[in-house]
Amino acid sequence: MATLTPKENWMRIGYGKEPEWIPSWSMGMGGPGSPATMVMPSIMMPPGGGGFGGGAPGAAPPREWVDQWGVPYIANEETGFAGLPKPGAFILQDINDWEKVVKHPPYPDEFFTADWEAMAKKDLANIDRTQTNVLGMGGFMPFQQVIAFMGFTEGLCALMEEPDAVKDMLNYIADYYVPICERIVEYYKPDLVYLLDDTASKDYPFFSLEVYRDIFKPIYKRLTKTAFERGIPLVFHNCGCCEDFVPDMIDFGVHFWDPAQTKNDLLGIKAKYGDRLAICGGWDFIPPADRETTEEDIRSSVRAAIDKYAPGGAYSFCGGVLGKAGDFEKTMQMNGWAQDEVAKYGANYYKK
C-alpha cells in the first residue's frame, strides 16, 4: 500500500531518489493521481481558452486564428489539430525591423490593480495541494517565438547574422512576461514552475551551444529568476536531441526534463546527473510499418522503457502515440494501453 501521495512520489524523482511507484507525466494537466496540476492566473486566460487545437479532434474543420502577438496559426487534421504558425504567413521578414512589427499586447485592465491574493485563492480552490503539485506557468518559448515570427529559414539566419537584434527582441518580449511570472510565484506559491522551448530536431540541436548560452539561456534565467531564488524546481519541456544543453538547464534550476527523447544519451545523462535531473520520457514509440499496432506492441515497449531507465530512480514515464491523422479513437486506445501498463507494471517496480 502506498504511503506517499502523488505529489510526494513525484518530488522524490527530481532529487535522484527512488519513488514508491513509476509516475507518469503528461505536461502537468492534472486529473486524479496526477503528480502536478498546471495553473495560470484567470486574469490572463481569455474566454474560450488560449486557442491551441481546433476543437473536437478528428471532426473539426481546419481552424485559423491570430495570437496575441499577431502571428497567424492554423490547426487541421494533418497537425493532429495542434496549432502551428501558418506557412507562408510569417509576420517578420527582417529581424532588424522587429520594433516595427512586434508590439506588447495589452495586459488586462486590472492586471496591476487586481487583488492577486484573492484571485490565487479562487484559482487554486479546486486543487488539493496535499495530493498534487501546483505547476505554475506564465512565460513564453523564446526560440519557438522567433520561429513563429520568421519561420525556420529566416529565424535561424537571424540567430547567426543579427544576434544582438534577436536578443533585443526577446528581452522586449520577456519584459511582458516577467511580471506575470513574478506574480505567479508570489501569490500562487507553486511547487514547480514549467518552462517550454523546443530547441532541437530529432537528431540535432537547431543551433550551437554558444548560441544557446549567448541568446537563450539569459532569457530562460530572466523568466525563472524569482522561482530559482526561492528554490522552486523547474520542469523543462524540450523535445529532440538537446543533450548538449543539459548542463545549462541544470544551472538555471531544471530538476525535471520532458519528454527526454531517446535520441539523447539518457543513460549517460542519468548516470552523470541522476541526483539533480529526473528523466521524464524514454518512450518514443514507433508503430510497425508493415501491420497494425497491437496492444502487446504498446505494453511491451512501455515495460522495456521502464526496465531501461527506471532503475535507481530519477525517472518518470512520459510519452504518447500520435497515431494516424483522423483516427482519433485508435490513437486514444493506444495511449490508454500505455498508461494502463505504466500503472500496472510500475506500481510495484521498486518493491521487487
ABEGO torsion letter per residue (X at the ends): XBABBAAAAAAAAAAGBBBABBBBBBGGAEEBGBABBBBBBAAABBBGEAGBEAEBBGABBBBBBBBAAGBBBBBBAAAGGBBBBBBGABABABAAAAAAABBBBBBBAAAAABBAAAAAAAAAAABBAAABBBBBBABBBAAAAAAAAAEAAAAAAAAAABAAAAAAAAAAAAAAAAAAAAAAAAAAGBABBBBBBBABBAABBABBAAAAAAAAAAAAAAAAAAAAAAGBBBBBBBBEBAAAAAAAAAAAGBABBOAGBAABBAAAAAAAAAAABBBBEGBBBBBBAABBBBAAAAAAAAAAAAAAAABGEGBBBBEBBAEBBGBAAAAAAAAAAAAAAAAAAAAAAAAX
